[in-house]
Amino acid sequence: MALPTSYIPRDSIIHKLDPRIKLVIIVCITLLVFITTKFLPIGILFFSLLVLWKISGIPLKRILSYLRVLVFLFLLLIIMQAVFYPGEKVLLEPLIPEAVPLVGGKGNITLEGVLFGLLLCLRVLTLMCIFPVLLATTTLEKITLAMVKLGLPYRVAFTATTAINQLPVLQSEAGVIMDAQKLRGFMVFETGRFLSKIKALHVLVVPLVMGSMRRASMMGIAMDSRAFGAFKKRTFVDEINIERRDRIALAVFSLFTGVILFFSF
Amino acid sequence: MREIIKIDSISYSYPEGVQALKDVSLSVNEGEFLGIIGQNGAGKSTLLKCIVGLLKPQKGRILLKGEDLDDFPVSRVALKVGFVLQNPDLQLFSMTVRDEIAFGLSNMGFEREQMETRIKEALEMVGLSGREEEYPLTLSRGERARVVIASVIAMNPDIMILDEPTSGQDYSGSIQIMEIADKLCRDGRTILVVSHNMSLIAEYCRRVVVFRSGKIFLDGSVGEVFSRPDELIKTGIKPPQITRLGNALRDVLPSAETILRVEQLGDLIIEKVNRRR
């Protein structure tokens, strides 16, 4: 199954970059998305990320699957902002009639509100597009190594990358559990309404969490039996070095950041 | 005999592009005990998943008792087809054995008393009577597998599909599971079982289908299939030892060629020796 977190073996320029540089860039882009509150810079960020996706070999179609998951959140965001965002240009008259005490006459749907809602959606979508770039172009071992070289204790780095590593496992386990439930005539996940699906989630989450805990303890044993933490200093099979292309990438990215910030304020 | 499963030239490719089934056709009659063998990745599990509708073949169609599968969700097909997946642990999601078995029955809308009866019967069938209140995941591996089987048996399906039910089981555990399947078959149900254990297949199945790279490579009675070791070896399968011994003896004991059980060969040899005397 193609998973949003899976590594895509390619030979692109992004694959070749030092993972430390990539980590720094990824963190900076994330900060930029939080700082920026205007359409243009967010739009530039979003399209730049799509370009990075293309170069990294991530199928652009995957955006659609994100949209499918997020559509409810987006609708909610747009509606909430449309109603509650203070704005001038009224598109629709108050939803709540004047006669209702306290809240009567409120709830104008304003152009500004709708636009702000759309902007929020684009920001969420942009945020979601960031990490796949790192994960598709860097093996987890290299990400761990990069974090260690950036000064994080190995245990912390290992925990972080293992968590990412376990996502696909969890996803496929969730699939099997749902299959097993369908096979016993449980219809909700197939034909139920959205709300009943949400309600039914506990029958999925409980076994999933139980299974994870069991797997975690097994993994601990497996790691201990391969001498995890026996010595303070450990070596790595991969080697990472900052090269010329990394410096160039960093320079280009600094320039890019400047442009984004210029348009943001 | 009535045809219960009709698979009409189905093909299935996984989203990553691996074609797991290539134009496979198969017909299974009511009451058959069918073994499905082949190397890992040959398409066995994919076929089984297509039969219950967990995977939708891109080409071809599957009829269960004459009804096209496409029209029903898995949870409806499950009323007719019981499917035991490979890993029992992911199929156990309740806090007690009783709840585990009741899950399917609740989905089917049974009344409480009926449920109790069915739970009792199912547990009896798999040899776990009186274990209702235990936590499924603390049971032994063999018992966990049997709880899953019981939870499917309780739903009383016409067809029972077991995907590698004996993997990770010790010998007696494997025998126990195959005995349960055998009993279900004698009660009139149709059994499909995938296994890598050739002696169990030889002992319990009547018919065997051999998969090789997404296609059916051989299909016939157990005796016929296992008497073709030269072809089987191409799929990485060796017939059970007793069959190979019988095959090696075919020049002196012609009827030993399709032997499947130790007792059969024993009888043949004794008969031959007695005749010589």
Interface residues (C-beta under 8 A of the other chain):
Chain A: M1 A2 E173 V176 I177 D179 A180 Q181 K182 L183 R184 G185 F186 M187 E190 T191 V203 L204 V206 P207 M210 G211 R214
Chain B: Y14 P15 E16 V52 L54 P73 V74 S75 R76 A78 L79 G82 F83 L85 N87 D89 L90 Q91 L92 F93 F103 G104 N107 M108 L137 S151 V152 M155
